[in-house]
């Protein structure tokens, strides 16, 4: 007669892979360190804290130059600042992808303002970008694929298996909702200022609702990832192999 261990193996020849479960227990220090490293990588991809601040410089220059020297001078000043930021990051050997994206974004904004012949056109692209992003994040929740979890899983090798765990999915739902609120607030406030021709206040809203709100959303995202206990899959696998050895 087979032993209990033999019977268990025959009954379940392929062990089930358990997903990480969000609990109220303290996060393992090793997990915390690995997630922190992944968070740092994500922040670097966004350009770092300095990159988020640099993104406001073209707006800071555009409005006063437009007031005192006209739209054409303001457009060239904003483009010049964006080019200067790109050159500075190249000189410092910092990640340049955010700076390139920022320069192209300023170029699109400047082109719209030039074609419209109005300074407020400089902000139109950002307003509708916020609307699109907010809609995409909101739809991802409705389709039960919260975009924060999808993006984090893709970056760190987890795929979409975490969706089977309701508590983890709720964590990513919450983080995604915060991004929806950020993008939605930007659109509602700035579109109202645009419609009422408050160009100066548009610039204030663009800066005040820019990197500060992004920082808040990132904090919530980091919290959700930590609670889910999601390590980059390569790190997690290495830790499992060493434990088995």
DACORUR-V233320 format. One record per pair of residues at least 12 apart in sequence whose ideal C-beta (glycine too) atoms are under 10 Angstrom apart, sorted by the first residue. I is the first residue (numbers start at 1). J is the second residue. If there is no record, write none. Layout:
{{I	J} {I	J}}
//
This chain:
{{17	161} {18	165} {19	158} {19	161} {19	162} {19	163} {19	164} {19	165} {19	167} {19	168} {19	228} {19	229} {19	230} {20	158} {20	161} {20	162} {20	165} {20	167} {20	168} {20	227} {20	228} {20	229} {20	230} {20	231} {20	236} {21	165} {21	166} {21	167} {21	168} {21	228} {21	229} {22	162} {22	165} {22	166} {22	167} {22	168} {22	169} {22	170} {22	171} {22	224} {22	226} {22	227} {22	228} {22	229} {22	230} {23	167} {23	227} {23	229} {24	227} {25	229} {27	226} {27	227} {27	228} {27	229} {28	229} {28	231} {30	231} {30	235} {30	236} {30	239} {31	226} {31	228} {31	229} {31	230} {31	231} {31	235} {31	236} {31	239} {32	226} {32	229} {32	231} {33	231} {33	235} {34	156} {34	229} {34	230} {34	231} {34	232} {34	234} {34	235} {34	236} {34	239} {35	152} {35	156} {35	222} {35	225} {35	226} {35	228} {35	229} {35	230} {35	231} {35	232} {35	235} {36	222} {36	225} {36	226} {37	231} {37	232} {37	235} {38	152} {38	155} {38	156} {38	222} {38	225} {38	230} {38	231} {38	232} {38	235} {39	152} {39	218} {39	221} {39	222} {39	225} {39	226} {41	155} {41	156} {41	232} {42	151} {42	152} {42	155} {42	156} {42	218} {42	221} {42	222} {42	225} {43	215} {43	218} {43	222} {44	94} {44	95} {44	97} {44	98} {45	95} {45	97} {45	98} {45	155} {46	95} {46	97} {46	98} {46	101} {46	211} {46	214} {46	218} {47	85} {47	89} {47	94} {47	95} {47	96} {47	97} {47	98} {47	99} {47	101} {47	102} {47	211} {48	89} {48	94} {48	95} {48	98} {49	211} {49	215} {50	85} {50	88} {50	89} {50	92} {50	94} {50	98} {51	85} {51	89} {51	94} {51	95} {51	96} {51	97} {51	98} {51	99} {51	101} {51	102} {51	211} {52	98} {52	210} {52	211} {52	212} {52	214} {52	215} {52	218} {53	207} {53	210} {53	211} {54	81} {54	82} {54	84} {54	85} {54	86} {54	88} {54	89} {54	94} {54	98} {54	99} {54	102} {54	211} {55	82} {55	85} {55	98} {55	99} {55	101} {55	102} {55	105} {55	106} {55	206} {55	207} {55	210} {55	211} {55	214} {56	203} {56	206} {56	207} {56	208} {56	210} {56	211} {56	212} {57	78} {57	81} {57	82} {57	84} {57	85} {57	102} {57	106} {57	207} {58	74} {58	77} {58	78} {58	79} {58	80} {58	81} {58	82} {58	83} {58	84} {58	85} {58	102} {58	103} {58	105} {58	106} {58	109} {58	110} {58	122} {59	78} {59	81} {59	106} {59	109} {59	122} {59	123} {59	126} {59	202} {59	203} {59	204} {59	206} {59	207} {59	210} {60	78} {60	81} {60	203} {60	206} {60	207} {61	74} {61	77} {61	78} {61	79} {61	80} {61	81} {61	82} {61	84} {61	203} {62	74} {62	75} {62	77} {62	78} {62	79} {62	81} {62	106} {62	109} {62	110} {62	113} {62	119} {62	122} {62	123} {62	199} {62	203} {62	206} {63	78} {63	119} {63	122} {63	123} {63	199} {63	200} {63	201} {63	202} {63	203} {63	204} {63	206} {63	207} {64	77} {64	200} {64	203} {65	77} {65	78} {65	80} {65	81} {65	119} {66	78} {66	113} {66	118} {66	119} {66	120} {66	122} {66	199} {66	200} {66	203} {67	119} {67	199} {67	200} {70	119} {71	110} {71	113} {71	114} {71	116} {71	117} {71	118} {71	119} {71	121} {71	122} {72	113} {72	114} {74	110} {74	113} {74	119} {74	122} {75	106} {75	107} {75	109} {75	110} {75	111} {75	113} {75	114} {75	119} {75	122} {76	110} {77	110} {78	106} {78	107} {78	109} {78	110} {78	113} {78	122} {79	103} {79	106} {79	107} {79	109} {79	110} {79	111} {80	106} {81	102} {81	103} {81	106} {82	99} {82	100} {82	102} {82	103} {82	104} {82	105} {82	106} {82	107} {82	109} {82	110} {83	99} {83	103} {83	106} {83	107} {84	99} {84	103} {85	98} {85	99} {85	102} {85	103} {85	106} {86	98} {86	99} {86	100} {86	101} {86	102} {86	103} {86	104} {86	106} {87	99} {87	103} {89	102} {105	125} {105	126} {105	129} {106	122} {106	125} {108	122} {108	124} {108	125} {108	126} {108	129} {109	121} {109	122} {109	123} {109	124} {109	125} {109	126} {110	122} {110	125} {111	125} {112	124} {112	125} {113	125} {118	194} {118	197} {118	199} {119	197} {119	199} {119	200} {119	202} {119	203} {120	193} {120	194} {120	195} {120	196} {120	197} {120	198} {120	199} {120	200} {120	202} {120	203} {121	194} {121	199} {122	199} {122	202} {122	203} {122	206} {123	190} {123	191} {123	193} {123	194} {123	199} {123	202} {123	203} {123	205} {123	206} {124	190} {124	191} {124	194} {124	202} {126	186} {126	187} {126	190} {126	202} {126	206} {126	209} {126	210} {127	186} {127	187} {127	188} {127	189} {127	190} {127	191} {127	192} {127	193} {127	194} {127	202} {127	205} {127	206} {128	187} {128	190} {128	191} {129	183} {129	186} {129	187} {130	182} {130	183} {130	184} {130	185} {130	186} {130	187} {130	188} {130	189} {130	190} {130	191} {130	209} {131	183} {131	184} {131	186} {131	187} {131	188} {131	190} {131	191} {132	183} {132	187} {133	147} {133	179} {133	180} {133	182} {133	183} {133	184} {133	186} {133	187} {134	179} {134	180} {134	181} {134	182} {134	183} {134	184} {134	185} {134	186} {134	187} {134	188} {135	180} {135	183} {135	184} {135	187} {136	179} {136	180} {136	183} {137	175} {137	176} {137	177} {137	178} {137	179} {137	180} {137	181} {137	182} {137	183} {137	184} {138	176} {138	177} {138	179} {138	180} {138	181} {138	183} {138	184} {139	180} {140	172} {140	173} {140	176} {140	179} {140	180} {141	169} {141	172} {141	173} {141	174} {141	176} {141	177} {141	179} {141	180} {144	163} {144	169} {144	173} {145	160} {145	163} {145	169} {145	172} {145	173} {145	176} {146	162} {146	163} {146	168} {146	169} {146	170} {146	171} {146	172} {146	173} {146	174} {146	175} {146	176} {146	177} {146	179} {146	180} {146	224} {147	172} {147	175} {147	176} {147	179} {147	180} {148	171} {148	172} {148	173} {148	174} {148	175} {148	176} {148	177} {148	178} {148	179} {148	217} {148	220} {148	221} {148	224} {148	225} {149	162} {149	163} {149	168} {149	169} {149	171} {149	172} {149	173} {149	175} {149	176} {149	221} {149	224} {149	225} {149	228} {149	230} {150	162} {150	163} {150	172} {150	176} {151	172} {151	176} {151	221} {152	172} {152	175} {152	221} {152	224} {152	225} {152	228} {152	230} {152	232} {153	172} {153	228} {153	230} {153	233} {155	232} {156	225} {156	230} {156	231} {156	232} {156	233} {156	234} {156	235} {156	236} {157	230} {157	231} {157	232} {157	233} {157	234} {157	235} {157	236} {157	237} {158	228} {158	230} {158	231} {158	232} {158	233} {158	236} {159	233} {162	228} {162	230} {165	228} {167	227} {167	228} {168	224} {168	225} {168	227} {168	228} {168	229} {168	230} {169	228} {170	224} {170	227} {170	228} {171	220} {171	221} {171	223} {171	224} {171	225} {171	226} {171	227} {171	228} {171	230} {172	221} {172	224} {172	225} {172	227} {172	228} {172	230} {173	224} {174	220} {174	221} {174	223} {174	224} {174	227} {175	217} {175	218} {175	219} {175	220} {175	221} {175	222} {175	223} {175	224} {175	225} {175	227} {175	228} {176	217} {176	220} {176	221} {176	224} {177	217} {177	220} {178	213} {178	216} {178	217} {178	218} {178	219} {178	220} {178	221} {178	223} {178	224} {179	213} {179	214} {179	217} {179	218} {179	220} {179	221} {180	217} {181	213} {181	216} {181	217} {181	220} {182	209} {182	210} {182	212} {182	213} {182	214} {182	216} {182	217} {182	220} {183	209} {183	213} {183	217} {185	205} {185	209} {185	213} {186	205} {186	206} {186	208} {186	209} {186	210} {186	213} {187	209} {189	201} {189	202} {189	205} {189	206} {189	208} {189	209} {190	202} {190	203} {190	205} {190	206} {190	209} {192	205} {193	205} {193	206}}
//
